[in-house]
Amino acid sequence: MTKIHLSKKVIITLLIIFIAASALAGVYLWQRLERVTVPRQLAKEERQRYEQRLLAAEQRIKELQKQGSQNKPELFDAFMQAGAQQYGLGRLADAERSYRSAEEIMPDNPAGWVALHEVLVERKKYEEAGKAIVKATEIAPRVPDLWRRLITFKKLYGNLSAERMNSLYLEALNKTGGHAEILVLYARFEEEQGNLKVAMDLWREALKQQPQNPAFREEYERLQNLLNRK
């Protein structure tokens, strides 16, 4: 009797473990699916426009591939168009595949890497997303928008120390020739660090580039007033 009783307890225990493991597996698969396709709040007409543009892009890709087209820019644009529609529909895995195809066709075009970066961030593939936006800055180092994207990504997901973030801002300023867009980002960072005088000087430099920009002047004067009250 004792042996039979023990066997029942073992069976019940194994059943509980199996049910728990199945539940965990279900949660994991659900999370993975969520990252592959995400719901988009789209009106019926808007969704139809996305689907129509996607169909047109897919047909164009098939035509170009069937023709054995050597027109890389045209094929690149078709894959980028397909990826944009898939992304808009929330079909993230499909969008990633399209953007990777575009990047393989023209790896020296930063637009493909930027688009890939965006979809990878939404899919929570942060390591790959970081590599993609870094690649874009390497291809077009003088474009401030690419550095803005990289800085924003590193602030949100890079877990960098203030010292390493500071180095990133300096690199961005150096590569873009001290562009006003980077000066503004750096000024906000310095203010967050409590360096009001440095932040004010950065706003002043940005204002020299765009003297008619009211937002730049407002920020410069705000910090100037704060420092004068100290």
mmCIF file of the C-alpha atoms, coordinates in Angstrom:
data_MODEL
# 
_entry.id   MODEL 
# 
loop_
_atom_site.group_PDB 
_atom_site.id 
_atom_site.type_symbol 
_atom_site.label_atom_id 
_atom_site.label_alt_id 
_atom_site.label_comp_id 
_atom_site.label_asym_id 
_atom_site.label_entity_id 
_atom_site.label_seq_id 
_atom_site.pdbx_PDB_ins_code 
_atom_site.Cartn_x 
_atom_site.Cartn_y 
_atom_site.Cartn_z 
_atom_site.occupancy 
_atom_site.B_iso_or_equiv 
_atom_site.pdbx_formal_charge 
_atom_site.auth_seq_id 
_atom_site.auth_comp_id 
_atom_site.auth_asym_id 
_atom_site.auth_atom_id 
_atom_site.pdbx_PDB_model_num 
ATOM 1   C CA . MET A 1 1   ? 0.000   0.000  0.000   1.00 0.00 ? 1   MET A CA 1 
ATOM 2   C CA . THR A 1 2   ? 2.818   2.369  0.855   1.00 0.00 ? 2   THR A CA 1 
ATOM 3   C CA . LYS A 1 3   ? 4.487   1.831  -2.544  1.00 0.00 ? 3   LYS A CA 1 
ATOM 4   C CA . ILE A 1 4   ? 1.198   2.495  -4.395  1.00 0.00 ? 4   ILE A CA 1 
ATOM 5   C CA . HIS A 1 5   ? 0.586   5.654  -2.327  1.00 0.00 ? 5   HIS A CA 1 
ATOM 6   C CA . LEU A 1 6   ? 4.069   6.961  -3.102  1.00 0.00 ? 6   LEU A CA 1 
ATOM 7   C CA . SER A 1 7   ? 3.604   6.279  -6.798  1.00 0.00 ? 7   SER A CA 1 
ATOM 8   C CA . LYS A 1 8   ? 0.412   8.340  -6.869  1.00 0.00 ? 8   LYS A CA 1 
ATOM 9   C CA . LYS A 1 9   ? 2.188   11.227 -5.169  1.00 0.00 ? 9   LYS A CA 1 
ATOM 10  C CA . VAL A 1 10  ? 4.989   11.063 -7.709  1.00 0.00 ? 10  VAL A CA 1 
ATOM 11  C CA . ILE A 1 11  ? 2.511   11.013 -10.589 1.00 0.00 ? 11  ILE A CA 1 
ATOM 12  C CA . ILE A 1 12  ? 0.614   13.994 -9.189  1.00 0.00 ? 12  ILE A CA 1 
ATOM 13  C CA . THR A 1 13  ? 3.864   15.895 -8.677  1.00 0.00 ? 13  THR A CA 1 
ATOM 14  C CA . LEU A 1 14  ? 4.974   15.184 -12.247 1.00 0.00 ? 14  LEU A CA 1 
ATOM 15  C CA . LEU A 1 15  ? 1.606   16.332 -13.567 1.00 0.00 ? 15  LEU A CA 1 
ATOM 16  C CA . ILE A 1 16  ? 1.898   19.605 -11.660 1.00 0.00 ? 16  ILE A CA 1 
ATOM 17  C CA . ILE A 1 17  ? 5.411   20.163 -13.018 1.00 0.00 ? 17  ILE A CA 1 
ATOM 18  C CA . PHE A 1 18  ? 4.230   19.400 -16.559 1.00 0.00 ? 18  PHE A CA 1 
ATOM 19  C CA . ILE A 1 19  ? 1.298   21.821 -16.310 1.00 0.00 ? 19  ILE A CA 1 
ATOM 20  C CA . ALA A 1 20  ? 3.529   24.563 -14.923 1.00 0.00 ? 20  ALA A CA 1 
ATOM 21  C CA . ALA A 1 21  ? 6.137   24.017 -17.643 1.00 0.00 ? 21  ALA A CA 1 
ATOM 22  C CA . SER A 1 22  ? 3.442   24.116 -20.335 1.00 0.00 ? 22  SER A CA 1 
ATOM 23  C CA . ALA A 1 23  ? 2.095   27.367 -18.938 1.00 0.00 ? 23  ALA A CA 1 
ATOM 24  C CA . LEU A 1 24  ? 5.558   28.934 -18.941 1.00 0.00 ? 24  LEU A CA 1 
ATOM 25  C CA . ALA A 1 25  ? 6.173   27.745 -22.488 1.00 0.00 ? 25  ALA A CA 1 
ATOM 26  C CA . GLY A 1 26  ? 2.854   29.248 -23.541 1.00 0.00 ? 26  GLY A CA 1 
ATOM 27  C CA . VAL A 1 27  ? 3.759   32.601 -22.013 1.00 0.00 ? 27  VAL A CA 1 
ATOM 28  C CA . TYR A 1 28  ? 7.163   32.523 -23.733 1.00 0.00 ? 28  TYR A CA 1 
ATOM 29  C CA . LEU A 1 29  ? 5.633   31.714 -27.132 1.00 0.00 ? 29  LEU A CA 1 
ATOM 30  C CA . TRP A 1 30  ? 3.008   34.420 -26.680 1.00 0.00 ? 30  TRP A CA 1 
ATOM 31  C CA . GLN A 1 31  ? 5.728   36.975 -25.913 1.00 0.00 ? 31  GLN A CA 1 
ATOM 32  C CA . ARG A 1 32  ? 7.665   35.883 -28.991 1.00 0.00 ? 32  ARG A CA 1 
ATOM 33  C CA . LEU A 1 33  ? 4.564   36.235 -31.154 1.00 0.00 ? 33  LEU A CA 1 
ATOM 34  C CA . GLU A 1 34  ? 3.920   39.671 -29.692 1.00 0.00 ? 34  GLU A CA 1 
ATOM 35  C CA . ARG A 1 35  ? 7.335   40.724 -30.905 1.00 0.00 ? 35  ARG A CA 1 
ATOM 36  C CA . VAL A 1 36  ? 6.754   39.287 -34.376 1.00 0.00 ? 36  VAL A CA 1 
ATOM 37  C CA . THR A 1 37  ? 3.369   40.949 -34.960 1.00 0.00 ? 37  THR A CA 1 
ATOM 38  C CA . VAL A 1 38  ? 2.163   43.865 -32.889 1.00 0.00 ? 38  VAL A CA 1 
ATOM 39  C CA . PRO A 1 39  ? -1.320  45.377 -33.009 1.00 0.00 ? 39  PRO A CA 1 
ATOM 40  C CA . ARG A 1 40  ? -1.614  48.711 -34.798 1.00 0.00 ? 40  ARG A CA 1 
ATOM 41  C CA . GLN A 1 41  ? -4.605  50.934 -34.197 1.00 0.00 ? 41  GLN A CA 1 
ATOM 42  C CA . LEU A 1 42  ? -5.477  51.617 -37.826 1.00 0.00 ? 42  LEU A CA 1 
ATOM 43  C CA . ALA A 1 43  ? -8.678  52.766 -39.441 1.00 0.00 ? 43  ALA A CA 1 
ATOM 44  C CA . LYS A 1 44  ? -10.049 50.388 -42.059 1.00 0.00 ? 44  LYS A CA 1 
ATOM 45  C CA . GLU A 1 45  ? -9.144  52.734 -44.931 1.00 0.00 ? 45  GLU A CA 1 
ATOM 46  C CA . GLU A 1 46  ? -5.636  53.278 -43.582 1.00 0.00 ? 46  GLU A CA 1 
ATOM 47  C CA . ARG A 1 47  ? -5.038  49.551 -43.235 1.00 0.00 ? 47  ARG A CA 1 
ATOM 48  C CA . GLN A 1 48  ? -6.254  49.027 -46.788 1.00 0.00 ? 48  GLN A CA 1 
ATOM 49  C CA . ARG A 1 49  ? -3.809  51.661 -48.058 1.00 0.00 ? 49  ARG A CA 1 
ATOM 50  C CA . TYR A 1 50  ? -0.932  49.911 -46.299 1.00 0.00 ? 50  TYR A CA 1 
ATOM 51  C CA . GLU A 1 51  ? -1.975  46.561 -47.747 1.00 0.00 ? 51  GLU A CA 1 
ATOM 52  C CA . GLN A 1 52  ? -2.356  47.967 -51.266 1.00 0.00 ? 52  GLN A CA 1 
ATOM 53  C CA . ARG A 1 53  ? 1.065   49.626 -51.158 1.00 0.00 ? 53  ARG A CA 1 
ATOM 54  C CA . LEU A 1 54  ? 2.567   46.419 -49.767 1.00 0.00 ? 54  LEU A CA 1 
ATOM 55  C CA . LEU A 1 55  ? 1.027   44.361 -52.561 1.00 0.00 ? 55  LEU A CA 1 
ATOM 56  C CA . ALA A 1 56  ? 2.409   46.801 -55.134 1.00 0.00 ? 56  ALA A CA 1 
ATOM 57  C CA . ALA A 1 57  ? 5.876   46.635 -53.564 1.00 0.00 ? 57  ALA A CA 1 
ATOM 58  C CA . GLU A 1 58  ? 5.848   42.840 -53.434 1.00 0.00 ? 58  GLU A CA 1 
ATOM 59  C CA . GLN A 1 59  ? 4.760   42.642 -57.070 1.00 0.00 ? 59  GLN A CA 1 
ATOM 60  C CA . ARG A 1 60  ? 7.536   45.038 -58.053 1.00 0.00 ? 60  ARG A CA 1 
ATOM 61  C CA . ILE A 1 61  ? 10.109  42.921 -56.183 1.00 0.00 ? 61  ILE A CA 1 
ATOM 62  C CA . LYS A 1 62  ? 8.936   39.785 -58.032 1.00 0.00 ? 62  LYS A CA 1 
ATOM 63  C CA . GLU A 1 63  ? 9.103   41.575 -61.377 1.00 0.00 ? 63  GLU A CA 1 
ATOM 64  C CA . LEU A 1 64  ? 12.605  42.860 -60.770 1.00 0.00 ? 64  LEU A CA 1 
ATOM 65  C CA . GLN A 1 65  ? 13.842  39.509 -59.518 1.00 0.00 ? 65  GLN A CA 1 
ATOM 66  C CA . LYS A 1 66  ? 12.229  37.670 -62.439 1.00 0.00 ? 66  LYS A CA 1 
ATOM 67  C CA . GLN A 1 67  ? 13.939  40.038 -64.868 1.00 0.00 ? 67  GLN A CA 1 
ATOM 68  C CA . GLY A 1 68  ? 17.252  39.448 -63.120 1.00 0.00 ? 68  GLY A CA 1 
ATOM 69  C CA . SER A 1 69  ? 17.452  43.198 -62.675 1.00 0.00 ? 69  SER A CA 1 
ATOM 70  C CA . GLN A 1 70  ? 20.867  44.637 -61.966 1.00 0.00 ? 70  GLN A CA 1 
ATOM 71  C CA . ASN A 1 71  ? 19.271  47.937 -60.975 1.00 0.00 ? 71  ASN A CA 1 
ATOM 72  C CA . LYS A 1 72  ? 20.209  47.826 -57.310 1.00 0.00 ? 72  LYS A CA 1 
ATOM 73  C CA . PRO A 1 73  ? 18.680  51.184 -56.322 1.00 0.00 ? 73  PRO A CA 1 
ATOM 74  C CA . GLU A 1 74  ? 15.307  50.166 -57.757 1.00 0.00 ? 74  GLU A CA 1 
ATOM 75  C CA . LEU A 1 75  ? 15.306  46.797 -56.004 1.00 0.00 ? 75  LEU A CA 1 
ATOM 76  C CA . PHE A 1 76  ? 16.530  48.450 -52.798 1.00 0.00 ? 76  PHE A CA 1 
ATOM 77  C CA . ASP A 1 77  ? 13.647  50.940 -52.949 1.00 0.00 ? 77  ASP A CA 1 
ATOM 78  C CA . ALA A 1 78  ? 11.128  48.154 -53.520 1.00 0.00 ? 78  ALA A CA 1 
ATOM 79  C CA . PHE A 1 79  ? 12.284  46.222 -50.456 1.00 0.00 ? 79  PHE A CA 1 
ATOM 80  C CA . MET A 1 80  ? 12.337  49.428 -48.397 1.00 0.00 ? 80  MET A CA 1 
ATOM 81  C CA . GLN A 1 81  ? 8.793   50.199 -49.512 1.00 0.00 ? 81  GLN A CA 1 
ATOM 82  C CA . ALA A 1 82  ? 7.661   46.688 -48.586 1.00 0.00 ? 82  ALA A CA 1 
ATOM 83  C CA . GLY A 1 83  ? 9.338   46.964 -45.188 1.00 0.00 ? 83  GLY A CA 1 
ATOM 84  C CA . ALA A 1 84  ? 7.705   50.314 -44.477 1.00 0.00 ? 84  ALA A CA 1 
ATOM 85  C CA . GLN A 1 85  ? 4.227   48.932 -45.187 1.00 0.00 ? 85  GLN A CA 1 
ATOM 86  C CA . GLN A 1 86  ? 4.868   45.780 -43.140 1.00 0.00 ? 86  GLN A CA 1 
ATOM 87  C CA . TYR A 1 87  ? 6.128   47.906 -40.278 1.00 0.00 ? 87  TYR A CA 1 
ATOM 88  C CA . GLY A 1 88  ? 3.063   50.114 -40.480 1.00 0.00 ? 88  GLY A CA 1 
ATOM 89  C CA . LEU A 1 89  ? 0.851   47.023 -40.316 1.00 0.00 ? 89  LEU A CA 1 
ATOM 90  C CA . GLY A 1 90  ? 2.750   45.735 -37.279 1.00 0.00 ? 90  GLY A CA 1 
ATOM 91  C CA . ARG A 1 91  ? 4.274   42.791 -39.155 1.00 0.00 ? 91  ARG A CA 1 
ATOM 92  C CA . LEU A 1 92  ? 7.670   43.276 -37.554 1.00 0.00 ? 92  LEU A CA 1 
ATOM 93  C CA . ALA A 1 93  ? 9.309   39.986 -38.556 1.00 0.00 ? 93  ALA A CA 1 
ATOM 94  C CA . ASP A 1 94  ? 8.347   40.562 -42.198 1.00 0.00 ? 94  ASP A CA 1 
ATOM 95  C CA . ALA A 1 95  ? 9.580   44.155 -42.011 1.00 0.00 ? 95  ALA A CA 1 
ATOM 96  C CA . GLU A 1 96  ? 12.891  42.996 -40.583 1.00 0.00 ? 96  GLU A CA 1 
ATOM 97  C CA . ARG A 1 97  ? 13.331  40.523 -43.440 1.00 0.00 ? 97  ARG A CA 1 
ATOM 98  C CA . SER A 1 98  ? 12.559  43.192 -46.037 1.00 0.00 ? 98  SER A CA 1 
ATOM 99  C CA . TYR A 1 99  ? 14.963  45.697 -44.506 1.00 0.00 ? 99  TYR A CA 1 
ATOM 100 C CA . ARG A 1 100 ? 17.688  43.058 -44.272 1.00 0.00 ? 100 ARG A CA 1 
ATOM 101 C CA . SER A 1 101 ? 17.153  42.283 -47.960 1.00 0.00 ? 101 SER A CA 1 
ATOM 102 C CA . ALA A 1 102 ? 17.458  45.985 -48.774 1.00 0.00 ? 102 ALA A CA 1 
ATOM 103 C CA . GLU A 1 103 ? 20.617  46.290 -46.674 1.00 0.00 ? 103 GLU A CA 1 
ATOM 104 C CA . GLU A 1 104 ? 22.161  43.273 -48.448 1.00 0.00 ? 104 GLU A CA 1 
ATOM 105 C CA . ILE A 1 105 ? 21.479  44.858 -51.845 1.00 0.00 ? 105 ILE A CA 1 
ATOM 106 C CA . MET A 1 106 ? 22.958  48.248 -50.911 1.00 0.00 ? 106 MET A CA 1 
ATOM 107 C CA . PRO A 1 107 ? 24.950  47.897 -47.684 1.00 0.00 ? 107 PRO A CA 1 
ATOM 108 C CA . ASP A 1 108 ? 26.435  51.375 -48.089 1.00 0.00 ? 108 ASP A CA 1 
ATOM 109 C CA . ASN A 1 109 ? 23.053  53.100 -47.958 1.00 0.00 ? 109 ASN A CA 1 
ATOM 110 C CA . PRO A 1 110 ? 22.416  54.281 -44.366 1.00 0.00 ? 110 PRO A CA 1 
ATOM 111 C CA . ALA A 1 111 ? 18.637  54.369 -44.888 1.00 0.00 ? 111 ALA A CA 1 
ATOM 112 C CA . GLY A 1 112 ? 18.478  50.577 -44.849 1.00 0.00 ? 112 GLY A CA 1 
ATOM 113 C CA . TRP A 1 113 ? 20.400  50.386 -41.581 1.00 0.00 ? 113 TRP A CA 1 
ATOM 114 C CA . VAL A 1 114 ? 18.237  53.082 -39.968 1.00 0.00 ? 114 VAL A CA 1 
ATOM 115 C CA . ALA A 1 115 ? 15.023  51.287 -40.910 1.00 0.00 ? 115 ALA A CA 1 
ATOM 116 C CA . LEU A 1 116 ? 16.447  47.979 -39.681 1.00 0.00 ? 116 LEU A CA 1 
ATOM 117 C CA . HIS A 1 117 ? 17.487  49.662 -36.426 1.00 0.00 ? 117 HIS A CA 1 
ATOM 118 C CA . GLU A 1 118 ? 13.958  50.907 -35.801 1.00 0.00 ? 118 GLU A CA 1 
ATOM 119 C CA . VAL A 1 119 ? 12.279  47.545 -36.295 1.00 0.00 ? 119 VAL A CA 1 
ATOM 120 C CA . LEU A 1 120 ? 14.931  45.754 -34.218 1.00 0.00 ? 120 LEU A CA 1 
ATOM 121 C CA . VAL A 1 121 ? 14.337  48.155 -31.335 1.00 0.00 ? 121 VAL A CA 1 
ATOM 122 C CA . GLU A 1 122 ? 10.618  47.414 -31.438 1.00 0.00 ? 122 GLU A CA 1 
ATOM 123 C CA . ARG A 1 123 ? 11.391  43.690 -31.515 1.00 0.00 ? 123 ARG A CA 1 
ATOM 124 C CA . LYS A 1 124 ? 13.598  44.226 -28.451 1.00 0.00 ? 124 LYS A CA 1 
ATOM 125 C CA . LYS A 1 125 ? 16.693  42.963 -30.282 1.00 0.00 ? 125 LYS A CA 1 
ATOM 126 C CA . TYR A 1 126 ? 18.748  45.687 -28.693 1.00 0.00 ? 126 TYR A CA 1 
ATOM 127 C CA . GLU A 1 127 ? 22.231  44.354 -29.424 1.00 0.00 ? 127 GLU A CA 1 
ATOM 128 C CA . GLU A 1 128 ? 21.515  44.032 -33.145 1.00 0.00 ? 128 GLU A CA 1 
ATOM 129 C CA . ALA A 1 129 ? 19.690  47.368 -33.149 1.00 0.00 ? 129 ALA A CA 1 
ATOM 130 C CA . GLY A 1 130 ? 22.739  49.069 -31.684 1.00 0.00 ? 130 GLY A CA 1 
ATOM 131 C CA . LYS A 1 131 ? 25.023  47.582 -34.319 1.00 0.00 ? 131 LYS A CA 1 
ATOM 132 C CA . ALA A 1 132 ? 22.681  48.721 -37.099 1.00 0.00 ? 132 ALA A CA 1 
ATOM 133 C CA . ILE A 1 133 ? 22.600  52.379 -36.060 1.00 0.00 ? 133 ILE A CA 1 
ATOM 134 C CA . VAL A 1 134 ? 26.357  52.415 -35.435 1.00 0.00 ? 134 VAL A CA 1 
ATOM 135 C CA . LYS A 1 135 ? 26.808  51.097 -38.981 1.00 0.00 ? 135 LYS A CA 1 
ATOM 136 C CA . ALA A 1 136 ? 24.672  53.952 -40.288 1.00 0.00 ? 136 ALA A CA 1 
ATOM 137 C CA . THR A 1 137 ? 26.879  56.541 -38.537 1.00 0.00 ? 137 THR A CA 1 
ATOM 138 C CA . GLU A 1 138 ? 29.960  54.875 -39.971 1.00 0.00 ? 138 GLU A CA 1 
ATOM 139 C CA . ILE A 1 139 ? 28.564  55.129 -43.507 1.00 0.00 ? 139 ILE A CA 1 
ATOM 140 C CA . ALA A 1 140 ? 27.434  58.759 -43.159 1.00 0.00 ? 140 ALA A CA 1 
ATOM 141 C CA . PRO A 1 141 ? 29.369  60.214 -40.195 1.00 0.00 ? 141 PRO A CA 1 
ATOM 142 C CA . ARG A 1 142 ? 28.514  63.850 -40.951 1.00 0.00 ? 142 ARG A CA 1 
ATOM 143 C CA . VAL A 1 143 ? 24.734  63.376 -40.770 1.00 0.00 ? 143 VAL A CA 1 
ATOM 144 C CA . PRO A 1 144 ? 23.580  64.695 -37.353 1.00 0.00 ? 144 PRO A CA 1 
ATOM 145 C CA . ASP A 1 145 ? 20.239  62.849 -37.400 1.00 0.00 ? 145 ASP A CA 1 
ATOM 146 C CA . LEU A 1 146 ? 22.063  59.508 -37.361 1.00 0.00 ? 146 LEU A CA 1 
ATOM 147 C CA . TRP A 1 147 ? 24.043  60.555 -34.295 1.00 0.00 ? 147 TRP A CA 1 
ATOM 148 C CA . ARG A 1 148 ? 20.851  61.784 -32.659 1.00 0.00 ? 148 ARG A CA 1 
ATOM 149 C CA . ARG A 1 149 ? 19.347  58.337 -33.146 1.00 0.00 ? 149 ARG A CA 1 
ATOM 150 C CA . LEU A 1 150 ? 22.465  56.634 -31.789 1.00 0.00 ? 150 LEU A CA 1 
ATOM 151 C CA . ILE A 1 151 ? 22.613  58.933 -28.740 1.00 0.00 ? 151 ILE A CA 1 
ATOM 152 C CA . THR A 1 152 ? 18.909  58.413 -28.015 1.00 0.00 ? 152 THR A CA 1 
ATOM 153 C CA . PHE A 1 153 ? 19.322  54.643 -28.326 1.00 0.00 ? 153 PHE A CA 1 
ATOM 154 C CA . LYS A 1 154 ? 22.345  54.588 -26.016 1.00 0.00 ? 154 LYS A CA 1 
ATOM 155 C CA . LYS A 1 155 ? 20.519  56.709 -23.424 1.00 0.00 ? 155 LYS A CA 1 
ATOM 156 C CA . LEU A 1 156 ? 17.528  54.387 -23.403 1.00 0.00 ? 156 LEU A CA 1 
ATOM 157 C CA . TYR A 1 157 ? 19.138  50.981 -23.799 1.00 0.00 ? 157 TYR A CA 1 
ATOM 158 C CA . GLY A 1 158 ? 22.923  51.322 -23.626 1.00 0.00 ? 158 GLY A CA 1 
ATOM 159 C CA . ASN A 1 159 ? 23.277  51.562 -19.850 1.00 0.00 ? 159 ASN A CA 1 
ATOM 160 C CA . LEU A 1 160 ? 26.329  53.791 -20.360 1.00 0.00 ? 160 LEU A CA 1 
ATOM 161 C CA . SER A 1 161 ? 28.035  55.772 -17.628 1.00 0.00 ? 161 SER A CA 1 
ATOM 162 C CA . ALA A 1 162 ? 27.929  59.573 -17.767 1.00 0.00 ? 162 ALA A CA 1 
ATOM 163 C CA . GLU A 1 163 ? 31.582  59.524 -18.805 1.00 0.00 ? 163 GLU A CA 1 
ATOM 164 C CA . ARG A 1 164 ? 30.933  57.215 -21.760 1.00 0.00 ? 164 ARG A CA 1 
ATOM 165 C CA . MET A 1 165 ? 27.879  59.228 -22.803 1.00 0.00 ? 165 MET A CA 1 
ATOM 166 C CA . ASN A 1 166 ? 30.012  62.363 -22.664 1.00 0.00 ? 166 ASN A CA 1 
ATOM 167 C CA . SER A 1 167 ? 32.541  60.714 -24.985 1.00 0.00 ? 167 SER A CA 1 
ATOM 168 C CA . LEU A 1 168 ? 29.736  59.829 -27.385 1.00 0.00 ? 168 LEU A CA 1 
ATOM 169 C CA . TYR A 1 169 ? 28.540  63.439 -27.518 1.00 0.00 ? 169 TYR A CA 1 
ATOM 170 C CA . LEU A 1 170 ? 32.083  64.641 -28.176 1.00 0.00 ? 170 LEU A CA 1 
ATOM 171 C CA . GLU A 1 171 ? 32.509  62.095 -30.962 1.00 0.00 ? 171 GLU A CA 1 
ATOM 172 C CA . ALA A 1 172 ? 29.223  63.182 -32.518 1.00 0.00 ? 172 ALA A CA 1 
ATOM 173 C CA . LEU A 1 173 ? 30.280  66.844 -32.370 1.00 0.00 ? 173 LEU A CA 1 
ATOM 174 C CA . ASN A 1 174 ? 33.626  66.032 -33.928 1.00 0.00 ? 174 ASN A CA 1 
ATOM 175 C CA . LYS A 1 175 ? 32.168  63.953 -36.768 1.00 0.00 ? 175 LYS A CA 1 
ATOM 176 C CA . THR A 1 176 ? 29.385  66.445 -37.603 1.00 0.00 ? 176 THR A CA 1 
ATOM 177 C CA . GLY A 1 177 ? 31.565  69.526 -37.401 1.00 0.00 ? 177 GLY A CA 1 
ATOM 178 C CA . GLY A 1 178 ? 29.857  70.834 -34.264 1.00 0.00 ? 178 GLY A CA 1 
ATOM 179 C CA . HIS A 1 179 ? 26.343  70.746 -35.741 1.00 0.00 ? 179 HIS A CA 1 
ATOM 180 C CA . ALA A 1 180 ? 23.673  72.688 -33.840 1.00 0.00 ? 180 ALA A CA 1 
ATOM 181 C CA . GLU A 1 181 ? 21.470  69.599 -33.466 1.00 0.00 ? 181 GLU A CA 1 
ATOM 182 C CA . ILE A 1 182 ? 24.229  67.813 -31.548 1.00 0.00 ? 182 ILE A CA 1 
ATOM 183 C CA . LEU A 1 183 ? 25.103  70.927 -29.543 1.00 0.00 ? 183 LEU A CA 1 
ATOM 184 C CA . VAL A 1 184 ? 21.501  71.049 -28.327 1.00 0.00 ? 184 VAL A CA 1 
ATOM 185 C CA . LEU A 1 185 ? 21.527  67.388 -27.285 1.00 0.00 ? 185 LEU A CA 1 
ATOM 186 C CA . TYR A 1 186 ? 24.843  67.860 -25.517 1.00 0.00 ? 186 TYR A CA 1 
ATOM 187 C CA . ALA A 1 187 ? 23.576  70.998 -23.753 1.00 0.00 ? 187 ALA A CA 1 
ATOM 188 C CA . ARG A 1 188 ? 20.605  69.100 -22.333 1.00 0.00 ? 188 ARG A CA 1 
ATOM 189 C CA . PHE A 1 189 ? 22.890  66.303 -21.195 1.00 0.00 ? 189 PHE A CA 1 
ATOM 190 C CA . GLU A 1 190 ? 25.225  68.742 -19.429 1.00 0.00 ? 190 GLU A CA 1 
ATOM 191 C CA . GLU A 1 191 ? 22.284  70.397 -17.678 1.00 0.00 ? 191 GLU A CA 1 
ATOM 192 C CA . GLU A 1 192 ? 21.097  66.971 -16.494 1.00 0.00 ? 192 GLU A CA 1 
ATOM 193 C CA . GLN A 1 193 ? 24.578  66.492 -15.035 1.00 0.00 ? 193 GLN A CA 1 
ATOM 194 C CA . GLY A 1 194 ? 24.269  69.812 -13.212 1.00 0.00 ? 194 GLY A CA 1 
ATOM 195 C CA . ASN A 1 195 ? 26.804  71.617 -15.422 1.00 0.00 ? 195 ASN A CA 1 
ATOM 196 C CA . LEU A 1 196 ? 24.736  74.723 -16.095 1.00 0.00 ? 196 LEU A CA 1 
ATOM 197 C CA . LYS A 1 197 ? 27.613  76.928 -17.283 1.00 0.00 ? 197 LYS A CA 1 
ATOM 198 C CA . VAL A 1 198 ? 28.744  74.322 -19.825 1.00 0.00 ? 198 VAL A CA 1 
ATOM 199 C CA . ALA A 1 199 ? 25.136  73.838 -20.959 1.00 0.00 ? 199 ALA A CA 1 
ATOM 200 C CA . MET A 1 200 ? 24.679  77.596 -21.397 1.00 0.00 ? 200 MET A CA 1 
ATOM 201 C CA . ASP A 1 201 ? 27.859  77.839 -23.474 1.00 0.00 ? 201 ASP A CA 1 
ATOM 202 C CA . LEU A 1 202 ? 26.632  75.023 -25.700 1.00 0.00 ? 202 LEU A CA 1 
ATOM 203 C CA . TRP A 1 203 ? 23.303  76.752 -26.257 1.00 0.00 ? 203 TRP A CA 1 
ATOM 204 C CA . ARG A 1 204 ? 25.214  79.899 -27.157 1.00 0.00 ? 204 ARG A CA 1 
ATOM 205 C CA . GLU A 1 205 ? 27.216  77.993 -29.772 1.00 0.00 ? 205 GLU A CA 1 
ATOM 206 C CA . ALA A 1 206 ? 24.011  76.545 -31.214 1.00 0.00 ? 206 ALA A CA 1 
ATOM 207 C CA . LEU A 1 207 ? 22.517  80.043 -31.274 1.00 0.00 ? 207 LEU A CA 1 
ATOM 208 C CA . LYS A 1 208 ? 25.496  81.314 -33.285 1.00 0.00 ? 208 LYS A CA 1 
ATOM 209 C CA . GLN A 1 209 ? 24.596  78.801 -35.997 1.00 0.00 ? 209 GLN A CA 1 
ATOM 210 C CA . GLN A 1 210 ? 20.894  79.618 -35.880 1.00 0.00 ? 210 GLN A CA 1 
ATOM 211 C CA . PRO A 1 211 ? 20.566  83.171 -34.486 1.00 0.00 ? 211 PRO A CA 1 
ATOM 212 C CA . GLN A 1 212 ? 16.892  83.399 -35.452 1.00 0.00 ? 212 GLN A CA 1 
ATOM 213 C CA . ASN A 1 213 ? 15.912  80.226 -33.600 1.00 0.00 ? 213 ASN A CA 1 
ATOM 214 C CA . PRO A 1 214 ? 13.622  81.346 -30.733 1.00 0.00 ? 214 PRO A CA 1 
ATOM 215 C CA . ALA A 1 215 ? 13.882  78.036 -28.847 1.00 0.00 ? 215 ALA A CA 1 
ATOM 216 C CA . PHE A 1 216 ? 17.669  78.251 -28.756 1.00 0.00 ? 216 PHE A CA 1 
ATOM 217 C CA . ARG A 1 217 ? 17.573  81.833 -27.494 1.00 0.00 ? 217 ARG A CA 1 
ATOM 218 C CA . GLU A 1 218 ? 14.973  80.966 -24.868 1.00 0.00 ? 218 GLU A CA 1 
ATOM 219 C CA . GLU A 1 219 ? 17.084  78.110 -23.480 1.00 0.00 ? 219 GLU A CA 1 
ATOM 220 C CA . TYR A 1 220 ? 20.262  80.199 -23.505 1.00 0.00 ? 220 TYR A CA 1 
ATOM 221 C CA . GLU A 1 221 ? 18.582  83.065 -21.642 1.00 0.00 ? 221 GLU A CA 1 
ATOM 222 C CA . ARG A 1 222 ? 16.908  80.689 -19.175 1.00 0.00 ? 222 ARG A CA 1 
ATOM 223 C CA . LEU A 1 223 ? 20.239  79.213 -18.142 1.00 0.00 ? 223 LEU A CA 1 
ATOM 224 C CA . GLN A 1 224 ? 21.843  82.637 -18.089 1.00 0.00 ? 224 GLN A CA 1 
ATOM 225 C CA . ASN A 1 225 ? 19.169  83.842 -15.653 1.00 0.00 ? 225 ASN A CA 1 
ATOM 226 C CA . LEU A 1 226 ? 19.599  80.751 -13.490 1.00 0.00 ? 226 LEU A CA 1 
ATOM 227 C CA . LEU A 1 227 ? 23.343  81.333 -13.237 1.00 0.00 ? 227 LEU A CA 1 
ATOM 228 C CA . ASN A 1 228 ? 22.887  85.040 -12.507 1.00 0.00 ? 228 ASN A CA 1 
ATOM 229 C CA . ARG A 1 229 ? 20.641  84.220 -9.550  1.00 0.00 ? 229 ARG A CA 1 
ATOM 230 C CA . LYS A 1 230 ? 23.313  82.030 -7.983  1.00 0.00 ? 230 LYS A CA 1 
# 
